[in-house]
Structure formats: structure tokens, C-alpha cells
Amino acid sequence: MIRLLSWEYWPFGIVQAPLILYWLWLSLRTRSLFFFSASNPGILTGGMFGESKFEILAKIPKACKPTSILVEVPCDKEEVLRLMQSNHLSFPVIFKPDLGERGWMVKRIKHESDLDNYLSTVKTNFIIQEYVDLPLEFSVFYVRFPERAEGTVTSLTEKEMLKIEGNGNSTIKELILDLDRAKLQWPKLKTLYEDRLDEVLDKGETLELISIGNHCLGTKFINRNSSISEEMSKAFDMISKEVDGFYFGRYDLRTKSIKDLEQGKVMIMELNGCGAEPSHIYHPGASIIKAVRDLFVHWRTIYQISKTNHKRGVAYLPFRDGVRIFKRFKAATAQ
């Protein structure tokens, strides 16, 4: 009933279904099913699927990103520890697949003892990333049309991690099951907190249940579009122009304050290309009609940028190559 009454919890395919016909129509107009690859010429498939997160991170200015290293599988614990040491990384760190989406296999590794479980599960190359200990997490969507000198921020979403607050009486289990957003994560949480489920939190005491800012993991996405400013757009325009071949996508980042965000004083954990969504649409209680309308604008913008880049000599991804990359991507994420 929780999922049924709140569309933000509906399966990804249901919300995206109305866009399929529009994508097909745009594909007919461009004569390419993979026309979107031209939206970001510097990113494989434009960032729709199959792109390397590590290769994209390498394009971001050094001052704006945490230390990240790529680990090729198979590997063992000793090799991982050596890599961390040589790159001056200490626990906690974030592990994430180099190919992946929607929070799949993203884990906060707190101790050396957590390594065995992750290494026994992951079957694809993965990234070890410095944990960014800044208080605010946002998603910032940036768009620049190739014929224009400047781009703009079009979507701003604040992420509120899944947490519970004690009342001095209820156990952690009771608090989880009393909060809809947490209740949906119960299969994961009952394992993560199996030793603490009967613990009672003091009144006002908060417990962050999951520290990964992904909607699929219970994070609340809060629409902050009203905070988008000209100063913010200029800051992200400067950052984005240093990312070769990038015009359209979403930064996932942490920062100290809104003021720092406006000035581009951020740490970017990830940059997603045209496959990313403007995540403000998942604000609790938001209209699904408005969300779908925003997604149509999203795809129209992909089309417009891709078409302009194509006229400037950027080739659309050939059908055979697109199918090959998609199959490789699905095989890598089939765990």
C-alpha cells in the first residue's frame, strides 16, 4: 500500500513508460536509436549506459573531487589494502562498481573486516572512493546547448539520508517499521542492524540508517529548485567546461553550505550523463503528471543537444556498437 499510494516508489519502468514512444519518435527523426550518444561526445553512449564512472571522474577538475582509484577484478583483500595505502585512503571509504546505476552495489566500507563480503560479491571492476565527510548532499543538473556560450543549472535536489529519531520508548526495530520510507528497506535494515534491533534510542537521538544518497536506498529527495541562482549556474558552468565533451548531466556531490554550493565549492562524487534524471521529480508528494512532463522536456533537450552536435560533426553511435555496449553493460550488472 505504501508503494501503491506514492508513485515515487513505483518501479522505474512504469514512470518511464510514456517516454518510450517519444524516444522512438525522436529516433525516427534522427534515424538513429542511439542519437542520445551525441549529447555528451566525451562520454561513451553520452552517459546513457555502459560508461565508465572512473573515466568520467578523471575529467573533473582535481579540486572538486575526492581521491578515487579503480580496482580490476579478480583481486584480494591484500591488494585492495595496498592500493588504499599507496593512495593515502583510510576507512571509511565508498566502494562502487565502475559500471552501474541507481545505487547498485554502492557500499560504505567502514572497516577492513567488511572487505571480504564485498569482494566475494562484486564481479565487475569497482572504484574505491574517499568518503566525503561534508554535511549536505545535493544533485545538480547542468545543461549547456552547444551553440550557446554559457550553460545553466536546471534542477537542484537535496538528499536527506534515511534516518530515525528516538522517543525514549521504542526500539530501533519499532522505529523502522513505523516509518514508511524505512519500512520499505526492512529486508536490508534487519540484517544491517540485527545486533541493535532491540535497542531503545533516547528521546531526540537520531540514527542514520543508510549513508548512501540513493532513492532506491530510502534517501528522501527534496526539490530545491527555488534555490537555483545565476551565481550557481556560473559556478557549475566553469566546472563543466573543464569536462571535455560534456553538455548535459547530473552532478552528485557534497558541500558545507548552500553558499559554498553557489560558489562551486563542492566535492563531486559522481557525474552522470544523459541517462541521469532530474531528481527533483521524486520530491515526496510531487505530481506524477508534472514529473512526466519534466521528463519529456528532459528528452527533448537531449534531442536538441544531440542534433546540434551531430550537425557539427559528432557521429551517432552505430546500431551494432550500441547493442554490443548494452549487452556488455547488462552482463556486468547481472549480479
Number of C-alpha atoms within 10 A of each C-alpha: 5 12 13 9 10 14 17 22 18 13 10 11 10 10 17 12 11 14 17 11 10 14 19 14 13 20 16 12 13 17 12 16 19 21 27 29 30 30 34 25 22 19 26 20 26 30 27 19 24 24 21 17 23 19 14 20 20 12 17 19 14 12 10 14 20 17 15 21 17 18 18 13 12 11 12 12 14 10 11 16 15 12 16 19 11 8 13 10 19 15 13 16 19 19 24 23 25 21 21 21 17 12 15 15 17 19 18 19 17 14 11 13 10 12 17 11 9 16 17 11 10 18 16 20 17 24 19 24 22 22 20 19 11 13 9 17 24 25 27 27 26 23 24 22 19 18 10 7 8 14 20 21 24 16 22 24 24 24 26 20 21 23 19 19 17 17 15 12 13 18 18 23 19 15 21 24 15 13 13 14 19 21 18 18 18 15 9 14 17 15 10 13 14 12 9 12 17 13 14 18 19 14 12 11 12 13 13 11 20 20 15 19 23 20 19 16 21 23 21 21 24 20 21 17 15 8 13 18 14 11 16 20 23 18 18 23 21 13 14 23 16 12 17 14 16 26 27 28 25 25 21 21 24 24 20 15 15 15 12 13 23 19 15 20 18 23 22 23 22 18 22 23 28 25 17 19 19 21 22 23 23 21 18 15 11 16 15 15 10 11 19 17 14 16 19 17 12 17 19 15 19 26 22 16 23 29 22 16 22 18 9 11 10 16 15 24 20 13 12 8 12 19 13 11 16 16 12 14 16 14 11 18 17 8 11
